């Protein structure tokens, strides 16, 4: 296993966010055939609810982007919102040019958007679920203790990198469609690629675990088509400082029940995790909450992406049922306050 190297500061090729006025750099130039996404998640203090939001420019899961030869990433944008627990919702509508607005601190996608105000990230959601077109409408405030600018390569060719912006945040969730209100622990990061994600990787696992001392453990394991594996284990303090961890050993959680996606997790303080809840079980992707024994860590958000399955034409033909494209219209969100 090889260690993932850091992205140089202000690297011209990666346009590292230290060159921008915002750690989020919503206005960054997205490489042709590439992607940028901003990821936010939260788990309620009682463990009954969770959400994940991913704002894409050059949507890596888009069949439309793939069918057009991974050209023009700004024409393939989306905000994916997933609400877990009761009630639950899932929405991801792809938007074309003219339906987005981007500045250093703001990204508007259709009727939804994200805005940074100081150390608060405000997210306004106004979407339609799929395949049943139920409304998904609400507000999330992510209170960040810091906004980090360190980034790490995920592949040997340095085409993909990950930037953990805030590994330990507080989230307040208020939705009127569906009716929902809760608070909990949150996390924010960003990923950038200079080629399609399916070109750079075969398999991809990521997880984040809140630790009892207030720190957060993050693990990234990526396998390239060349056979190169990157295994990155980091422990982040509340202020964003980090250290490489050596005590997170490789292990396996159970496969997903339907599509049998393998979930590569890690031992934590000598403990192996169990699957607390499977949130997403798709042909190429899984999202789960894992649980370690009491005292080892809080609920772990874990994701697996099987890129060789995502390359399948059959899988791509299934995606429009969950990811419709709405290429016309204009960005219409008037305010993110």
Secondary structure, 3 states (H helix, E strand, C coil): CECCCECCCCCCCCCCHHHCCCCCCCCCCCCCCCEEEEEEEEEECCCCCEEEEEEEECCCCCHHHHHCCCCCHHHCEEEEEEEECCCCEEEEEEECCCCEEEECCEEEECCEEEEEECCEEEEEEEEECCCCCCEEEEEEEEEECCCCCCCEECCCCCCEEEEEEEEEEEEEEEEEECEEEEEEEEEEEEEEECCCHHHHCCEEEEEEEECCCCCEEEEEEEECCCCCEEEEEEEECCCCCEEECCCCCEEEECCCCCCCCCEEEECECCECCEEEEEEEECCCEEEEEEECCCCCCCCEEEEEEEHHHHCCHHHHHHHCCCCCEECCCCCCCCCCC
